[in-house]
Amino acid sequence: MKMKESQFLLIKEQLKKLTSKECFYKQKLEGVNVDQIQSQEDFEKLPFTWKGDLREAYPLGLMTEPEEKIVRIHSSSGTTGTPVIIPYTQQDVDDWAFMFKRCYEMAGITNMDRIQITPGYGLWTAGIGFQLGAERLGAMTVPMGPGNTDKQLRMMMDMKSTVLCATSSYALLLAEEIAKRGIGDKICLKKGVIGSERWGDKMRQRIANELGVDLYDIYGLTEVYGPGIAINCQAQGAMHYWDDFIYLEIVDPKTGEVLPDGEVGEIVITTLRKQGAPLIRYRTHDLSRIVPGECPCGSPFPRIDTLIGRTDDMVKVKGVNIFPSQIEELLTVINGASSEYQVMVDHLMGKDVLTLFVETVPGVNRYALEIEIQTQFKGRIGLTPVVKLVDMGELPRSEKKSTRVFDNRY
Amino acid sequence: MKMKESQFLLIKEQLKKLTSKECFYKQKLEGVNVDQIQSQEDFEKLPFTWKGDLREAYPLGLMTEPEEKIVRIHSSSGTTGTPVIIPYTQQDVDDWAFMFKRCYEMAGITNMDRIQITPGYGLWTAGIGFQLGAERLGAMTVPMGPGNTDKQLRMMMDMKSTVLCATSSYALLLAEEIAKRGIGDKICLKKGVIGSERWGDKMRQRIANELGVDLYDIYGLTEVYGPGIAINCQAQGAMHYWDDFIYLEIVDPKTGEVLPDGEVGEIVITTLRKQGAPLIRYRTHDLSRIVPGECPCGSPFPRIDTLIGRTDDMVKVKGVNIFPSQIEELLTVINGASSEYQVMVDHLMGKDVLTLFVETVPGVNRYALEIEIQTQFKGRIGLTPVVKLVDMGELPRSEKKSTRVFDNRY
């Protein structure tokens, strides 16, 4: 996608600022002459920024504004290593709320909605992001935070919440619980804003049907504000991102080469206005593609496709690359299988074995279903799995992002 | 305390507004002619508002602004019954942050401090109140939320947090943990801002000593914004409250009569600027007194004493009224006893029995200590308890407000 003139100017200004004082990027961009960056092509020669760079900067190495301008930090969970800490100025906090408000508006949410917020607060960017954006919109927030399903449902009914903000996994849990308790007619939800992780159409449809809502994927990551930098519109299918705040590239995950619009690759983000911790060409590990052309909704903001997966949740088994999204798509076409699954990859007696656990609807012929899943898996993905069917609800539901693929070989 | 002219005008304006449209107070004040309220004495004839009134208004009966102006609700925990829901407009949220900023400033905290926030977020007012106030000040917030002591301590060290916001109970837990791990020299804390519940001087001193910090009591309640309406200054000893936002009376808990400055009674609050859910003469159940005279710190804001207890945590045993504060004071003078205690009141074989559990320091002569506590208790409070000594750390620490008195008779 062609870089806009306005984006180029913001990037140049930022690069000048970053290379003129002691900070993370002064080191990172050592040897780069900013004056010589005259075009998008020049920009694309700049080095990528990696999550590992951010980890090395722990705790506050990314901070590019003086202490007195920083009002907050957020942090990625750090379950996979040293956490990453992102400092925010007041302007960053305000810009984020502004973008988040725009997300709600894109989803047709207004100041007459009541927005129940179930993601967590604190170091995680989710809860407070959803809240301050909704407050900026002037909607009534019902700030629940995670867990306590009884209380969630009680407040959802008593407050007549019209919008649910949640991870897909927690939205599913709530939908199932509402069905189980037979309280669907007391629920006033109209829309769900679901933190974008990779989730399949089948799961999406189950949540939409059981809650009777329209669902909107909202995208973001702690390193770049948090959720709220993109959301799908009412035409559905793809997410508009705010190209006045971020510059987005899609690159080949292996070569780093920028890909043409429409091709799937890794999302790379450059922030245009961030103060506390600007990022240049940050590798998100999220896989998507630019959706070319104009959106039927009429919005001028460009689009990326629903996330296809992450570069790091691909597993390679017997030479075959497998993405969770492929398994989700497979399950969509199989009657009797639910959307919930788990994959275990093990090395047993000298061989790699992929075991696929799938939740099934009651009363299904399990033997026939196993055979069908095996056959379809082999046909579509190129490998024969061991299939284990389990009852609905047996696989874990998570309040945060779900891990569905476990590679036990290493 | 004499009502200021500016307070009177704000109250009159508010009363006129509240009685001119359908809302909670239009009903509550039926028959009151606002034009006839000409003086403080007239105001003092208005009926009190009780927590029960607020519960009956569940869920949104208190809301006095139209839906589109409400941006948030908070709620009291509701462990003792139907929760109370308080709606906030954007101005309420801003006013609260403004008052909270003033609290930090009163405690000598600046935009160069790093403020670690350990109370919870969500429906509870604590976490987000501490955070938005700190952000308004321009300090760097480290938004932890409750629990996960390992991570709290790691962030406290890595972020070099200088201010700890916590309940007294959680501050104690962290202080003990720091001592146990011998990491005191890696802790940069200078001040603690402690959510005001009733806590004794001994506990205060232990926290102050072990953390090496100055402690500030911050006061507030969900029904009236949340924490941040009063805090003690660097002269210590009493809390300044913001009389440009609240009008505060001290009344006899039994008769409701307004008491002279200096006398202990129940705090009654009238909000002066609140929009979402204004309150007129709200009975807080908190016991304190107006501290007469001027504060050596020079602040013009009036003062209330450290909370003495709550009208509802008094227990009556064998005709004797006992407040937790009396037990805390008692333990202050007893060598070998820590600040931590628990009281169980039971009805056994036709008699009321008060059992006092006390944590003791190691190596103490337990028999002698038991006798001493019994004797002192009888002498000061007028009743002989059963004393049970336990080791340090055996009694529960809580992240929220501690309950130390359990009346098992009913």
Interface residues (C-beta under 8 A of the other chain):
Chain A: Y58 P59 L60 E67 E68 K69 I70 V71 R72 I73 H74 I85 P87 Q90 V93 N111 M112 G120 Y121 G122 L123 G127 I128 Q131 A134 E135 G138 A139 M140 T141 V142 P143 M144 G145 M155 D158 M159
Chain B: Y58 P59 L60 E67 E68 K69 I70 V71 R72 I73 H74 I85 P87 Q90 V93 N111 M112 G120 Y121 G122 L123 G127 I128 Q131 A134 E135 G138 A139 M140 T141 V142 P143 M144 G145 M155 D158 M159
